[in-house]
């Protein structure tokens, strides 16, 4: 759990670039789980975030 919090603090500290990288990583995980292509998930993430 502490590891996750460290990651979040690092993301906040290093700003948008690492957050985008985290989103891309999440997209791949979601895509894996749902069985769709990661770029599809990323497109949805962008649409959701406005």
C-alpha positions, 0 to 999 in steps of 0.5 A: 500500500505504501508503495502505491502512495509513493507512486502517486506522490511521484506522479504528482511531483513529476507532473503530466508526463508521468501521469500520461505514462500511468494512464497508458499503463492503465489503458493496457491493463484495462485493454488486457482485462476487457480484451480490446486494443489499448489505443481504443481504451486510451481514446476512451480515457481521453474522451472521459477526461475531457 
